[in-house]
Amino acid sequence: MKEVADMVHIGELIAVSKVFHLNPFQMVTSIENGSMEVFETKEDFIKKYGIKQTYDELDDWCELNNGKIFTKPK
């Protein structure tokens, strides 16, 4: 697994942490232990989850304007 610091910027963590109601430390911990995923591009996300109206296998997900997608699988 890549280092979290190599995958995400602190500003991204802060923005996304508000969506998931976690603080940045909790976000990093969740990404490190695999309970959250970070996709560099929408294409990477679509490869794994496909294109759907709803994603029942995810608790929540968030797409940033730079194309990164953060997901929290159930």
Backbone bond lengths (Angstrom), bond angles and torsions (degrees), N, CA, C in turn:
res aa  C-N    CA-C-N  psi(-1)  N-CA   C-N-CA  omega(-1)  CA-C   N-CA-C  phi
1 M - - - 1.452 - - 1.526 108.89 -
2 K 1.320 115.37 140.99 1.459 120.61 176.98 1.526 109.83 -72.82
3 E 1.314 115.40 153.81 1.460 120.38 175.32 1.531 109.13 -62.89
4 V 1.321 116.65 140.91 1.466 120.97 179.29 1.522 110.04 -58.93
5 A 1.316 117.07 -38.87 1.470 120.82 -179.08 1.525 111.78 -63.58
6 D 1.336 117.51 -26.28 1.461 120.91 177.35 1.527 112.02 -81.33
7 M 1.337 116.45 -19.80 1.468 121.15 -175.91 1.523 112.52 -94.15
8 V 1.322 117.34 -37.74 1.465 120.62 -172.94 1.522 111.27 -132.90
9 H 1.296 114.74 151.41 1.462 123.06 177.13 1.528 107.93 -94.39
10 I 1.311 118.03 150.61 1.466 121.32 -178.96 1.525 111.32 -57.90
11 G 1.325 117.55 -34.97 1.466 120.32 177.72 1.515 111.75 -63.80
12 E 1.329 116.40 -36.89 1.466 120.06 176.95 1.523 110.16 -66.35
13 L 1.327 116.26 -42.63 1.470 119.79 178.19 1.518 111.50 -60.29
14 I 1.321 116.81 -43.41 1.463 120.79 -179.34 1.521 110.28 -63.59
15 A 1.324 117.27 -45.97 1.471 120.99 -179.37 1.525 111.30 -63.06
16 V 1.312 116.67 -46.85 1.462 120.74 -176.56 1.522 111.44 -73.44
17 S 1.318 117.62 -31.06 1.464 119.77 -179.93 1.525 111.46 -60.18
18 K 1.316 116.98 -31.34 1.463 120.16 177.71 1.525 111.00 -67.76
19 V 1.317 117.62 -35.70 1.467 121.86 178.72 1.527 110.32 -67.20
20 F 1.326 116.73 -43.95 1.457 121.46 -176.88 1.532 113.09 -88.74
21 H 1.330 117.46 -0.51 1.470 123.38 179.92 1.524 111.40 57.85
22 L 1.345 115.22 43.78 1.455 122.82 176.43 1.522 108.04 -127.71
23 N 1.315 117.28 156.23 1.461 118.79 173.60 1.532 108.38 -85.89
24 P 1.328 118.37 164.82 1.474 120.00 -177.91 1.532 113.96 -56.08
25 F 1.337 118.33 -36.73 1.460 120.28 177.38 1.523 110.83 -62.44
26 Q 1.330 116.65 -44.51 1.463 120.37 178.08 1.532 110.79 -63.18
27 M 1.335 116.97 -36.23 1.466 121.03 177.59 1.525 110.09 -62.37
28 V 1.339 117.17 -49.22 1.465 120.92 -179.93 1.529 110.14 -59.87
29 T 1.314 116.74 -45.41 1.464 120.81 179.44 1.526 111.04 -61.05
30 S 1.316 117.49 -42.27 1.470 121.71 179.42 1.528 111.22 -64.60
31 I 1.311 117.14 -39.88 1.464 120.78 178.57 1.532 109.53 -67.82
32 E 1.324 117.10 -42.86 1.465 120.90 -179.44 1.524 112.42 -63.62
33 N 1.342 117.11 -39.54 1.471 118.42 -177.61 1.528 112.95 -89.16
34 G 1.333 117.23 2.22 1.462 121.11 173.90 1.512 115.78 85.86
35 S 1.326 118.42 5.70 1.465 119.26 178.77 1.525 111.87 -83.95
36 M 1.340 116.97 -4.50 1.465 123.03 170.56 1.514 107.46 -134.93
37 E 1.337 115.36 149.66 1.459 121.00 179.39 1.520 109.60 -119.19
38 V 1.313 115.92 150.32 1.460 121.90 174.46 1.517 107.39 -124.87
39 F 1.325 116.21 123.55 1.458 122.30 176.91 1.512 108.23 -108.03
40 E 1.324 116.48 128.70 1.466 121.47 -178.86 1.520 112.05 -65.69
41 T 1.331 116.76 -34.32 1.468 121.15 -177.71 1.521 110.53 -136.87
42 K 1.304 115.24 161.56 1.463 120.50 177.09 1.525 110.17 -64.78
43 E 1.327 116.89 -32.90 1.462 121.15 178.96 1.524 111.06 -62.16
44 D 1.338 116.99 -39.91 1.468 120.83 177.03 1.526 110.67 -62.76
45 F 1.329 116.63 -41.76 1.459 121.90 177.84 1.526 110.34 -62.75
46 I 1.319 116.91 -45.30 1.471 121.57 -178.68 1.525 110.91 -64.82
47 K 1.324 117.85 -36.40 1.472 120.75 177.31 1.527 110.82 -57.49
48 K 1.322 116.62 -39.18 1.464 119.96 -177.52 1.530 112.41 -84.00
49 Y 1.346 117.43 -44.21 1.464 120.41 -171.09 1.523 114.77 -109.04
50 G 1.321 118.32 -13.91 1.456 121.02 -179.13 1.520 112.08 78.37
51 I 1.322 115.43 -178.28 1.464 121.51 178.46 1.524 107.35 -104.55
52 K 1.324 116.25 117.35 1.466 122.02 -177.24 1.522 109.97 -140.02
53 Q 1.312 115.74 163.80 1.464 120.75 173.14 1.524 110.18 -73.59
54 T 1.330 116.71 -41.42 1.465 122.06 177.65 1.522 108.93 -132.80
55 Y 1.307 115.37 151.74 1.456 121.58 179.22 1.524 107.85 -115.61
56 D 1.340 115.66 88.13 1.463 120.55 -176.64 1.518 113.11 -65.59
57 E 1.340 117.52 -21.80 1.461 120.77 -179.38 1.528 112.62 -81.08
58 L 1.332 117.06 -3.35 1.464 121.52 179.76 1.524 110.84 -113.40
59 D 1.325 116.35 137.29 1.466 120.80 171.45 1.522 109.36 -68.48
60 D 1.334 115.41 -43.54 1.456 121.18 -179.72 1.516 108.59 -164.08
61 W 1.317 115.82 161.64 1.458 120.61 175.69 1.514 108.67 -153.93
62 C 1.322 116.17 158.40 1.455 121.52 -176.19 1.521 108.80 -146.20
63 E 1.334 116.42 129.72 1.462 121.30 176.56 1.516 108.67 -108.00
64 L 1.328 116.18 126.73 1.457 121.34 177.85 1.522 109.99 -87.26
65 N 1.317 116.11 162.70 1.459 120.01 -178.52 1.526 113.27 -68.72
66 N 1.338 117.84 -11.79 1.465 120.53 176.47 1.529 112.18 -91.10
67 G 1.338 116.73 2.25 1.458 121.32 176.43 1.511 115.28 98.82
68 K 1.326 118.49 -12.70 1.463 120.36 178.31 1.523 109.57 -71.67
69 I 1.322 114.83 144.53 1.458 120.73 178.42 1.521 108.15 -125.30
70 F 1.325 115.59 130.30 1.455 122.66 175.72 1.517 107.19 -107.79
71 T 1.334 117.36 132.74 1.449 120.78 -179.57 1.516 110.36 -129.08
72 K 1.322 114.54 153.55 1.460 121.27 173.87 1.529 106.77 -127.70
73 P 1.344 116.65 96.86 1.464 119.86 178.36 1.523 111.32 -64.60
74 K 1.334 115.67 155.10 1.476 120.59 177.69 1.497 110.15 -72.67
